[in-house]
């Protein structure tokens, strides 16, 4: 029988849960094979060397085999030395992981998004402006998981977005000019260009992307967003 | 006779124990019924009493049959130091292994944003009230050394700072008697980042 073996695949762990007495089931985001579930046998024992590594936000190289949906992890290596995420950036990391789990289908490769994710974690580690880093990743995720967001053109009226006018988002998640619109044309263009320097733009981007993500998730709630808000409220 | 009648039900219910599969459950059931009926009765009675009477300590949330657990009720314990742990079993382990003479606070879990477990689910309102009123001077954060354990420790650390209470995190890194050669790279990296002057 030929087993599908994969060696030293760059990956991050998104989430892990206990399985039986001493094993784990981990959700991994790999560079070339997308998101997948792996069974890590016997790693929760006292002498296990890989339990410390099988954690989110650590750059890893995973080796595994199997053809079924649940594959068997055979080896874990640290890809490179890393700085752990701390503080608020750590909670943002959980949010990224939940977004990836919600948007990407299993076994659907997204190497570009993997690179974006690595970059985003690096920005979070270096203490970049959290909000802007998150918004940028959300835009990348929407774009690269196949939805695409087009904010610079008003399809309904057939003309480009005017910085001085107001807009709301239509059913197709594209801007429609409206006098009582909640987004300014200026902000929409800035968001499209990933230009988050202005606090007003950032605030509008947050509300816009929240609306878009909720629409795309069809009402499925994001747990980490709720917990994150609760945490920020209490700090 | 499979899965039917009282015997089948007993076997089925024994499987709720961790690490007990169908085969072990079967062996347990037959052992109790054939060889140790007295033991089985005692087990059943104790189990019922335990379920009825054991609840959470009103101060530290560990498991106890009294309103206040033995540790919290002990006047010799240092009430100005509180150790935060994830599970009641961690209290036992720390009591056996260390010389910590303060009190505990049991979270019954850890912050886990992806599972929707936030500060409210961990009794942190109660902890905050204690930080505000109980004259606590030091918090020892002994949550597990996982990403979620770290997230929990950071958040409680921030709460402590807000209430001007000193917070410390237990050290992690190279185990006692451990040789560097056999330590995984993640742990070694952590040990290096957490090095201290001597």
Interface residues (C-beta under 8 A of the other chain):
Chain A: X15 X20 X21 X49 X50 X52 X53 X55 X56 X57 X58 X77 X78 X81 X82 X83 X84 X86 X87 X90 X91 X94 X95 X97 X98 X101 X223 X224 X226 X227 X228 X230 X231 X234 X235
Chain B: X18 X19 X111 X112 X113 X114 X115 X116 X117 X118 X119 X120 X124 X145 X146 X147 X150 X151 X154 X155 X158 X159 X162 X182 X183 X184 X185 X186 X187 X189 X190 X193
